[in-house]
Amino acid sequence: MTTAGADPTQAEESALTQAPHKPEETAVSAALFAEIQQFYGRHMRAMDEGRVEDWTGDFMPDAVFATNARPEPQRGRAEIARNAEAAARQLQEKGILRRHCVTTLELQQASGLTLLAKTYALITKTVVGGRSELEFVCTCEDVLVRNEGRWFIRHRQVFRDDLPKG
């Protein structure tokens, strides 16, 4: 990319130095990155398809799910499952399809078999027979742990953009 009359080399160098970015020192392998993308694809599809047991099975038994949409975090897989089942039932009764589109995955190796996963989630809502609309935009941070050959969520923090972080 050059501007009229500018030296192409200077313009390219200027573009490269305007927004410096240092890769994280805790970078993960491409194979691990792909594995976590697959995890999230399966995890979110389970919830969107109403397979609550599969979705909650991705949480550790003592997991915490915190969000700025609730005053208190949900503690333990059983509580997370009760709330997810109630939400899925309510959506089904109203004829609403909800989709979680997870994007901009950033992974950091925390320690040993633990990862910090940061994502954006775009949640759409479709009333069957109606139009789809963007319902929520969220930032998410998960602490993932590897146990018995697979990944589990130990702690999830979700911030809806339309609500105060407090």
Secondary structure, DSSP 8 states (H G I E B T S, - for coil): ---TTS-HHHHHHHHHHHS-----TT---HHHHHHHHHHHHHHHHHHHTT-HHHHHTTEEEEEEEEETTSSS-EESHHHHHHHHHHHHHHHHHTTEEEEEEEEEEEEEEEETTEEEEEEEEEEEEEETTS-EEEEEEEEEEEEEEEETTEEEEEEEEEEETTS---
